[in-house]
């Protein structure tokens, strides 16, 4: 199994929920109730698009990154109820 990194943008929607898009993979659009759910859906959509490219012999998006060895610094949302 190969692993790739891609940048996604997540924005809060006025009507509630969140929307994820990517400049790296055209056509990647995901919507969820929470940031975590939106990220999970975006991962699934990206995986399906990448697998489709591979299955059909299409080139992968140029800006996909292969992860480097070691731990990368990440920013993640943490919801807290007080």
N, C-alpha and C positions, 0 to 999 in steps of 0.2 A: 504494500500500500504506500502510495506517495502522499506527501503532505505539502500543501502550499499555503502561503500567507497572502491575504489581500486586504486592502483597506476598504472599509465601508463607512458610510455616513449614516448616522441615526438622528432623526429629528422627531420631536414631540409634535403630535397632531392636535389641532385645536379641538376636534371632536372626541379626543381621547385616544390613547394608544400611541404607538411609535411606528415610524416608517424607516426602513433601511434601504439604501441604494449604494451602488458602487460605480466609480469611474473606471475601475480596473476591468470589471466584467459587465459589459453592456447587457441590459435585460435583467439584471439582478434587482428585484424589487421584493421586499418582504415586509409584512405588517403584523404586529402583535400587540397584545395588551400591556406587556411590560418590556423593558429593555432586554432582559434575559430571554424572554420568549422570542422577541424580534431577532436577536442574535442567533438563536438556535434555528429559526426558520431560514434566516439568511445563509447559514452554513449549509443547510439542506439544499437550498436553491443553487448555491454556488457549486456544491458537489455534483448535482445533476447536470448543470451546464458544462462543467469540466469533463465529466464522464461522457457526455454527448459529443463534445469536441474530439475526445480520444476515440470513441467508437466510430465516428464518421471520418476520421483522418484529418480533421480540421486542426489548424494551429491553435495553440493555447494563447490566451491574452498575453501580450508582451510584458505587462507589468506584474504578473504573478511572481511571487518570491518563494524560493525554497528556504525553509527555516535554517538558521545557523545552529550549530551545536551549542549547547548550553542554555541557560535560562535567559529569556528576554524580559525586560521590564514591561509590565502591562498596567493599564488603567482599567479597572472594572467597577461597575456600579454596585453599591451595597445599600439595599433598602433597610431602614431601621424604623420600627414602630415604637414610639415613646408614649 
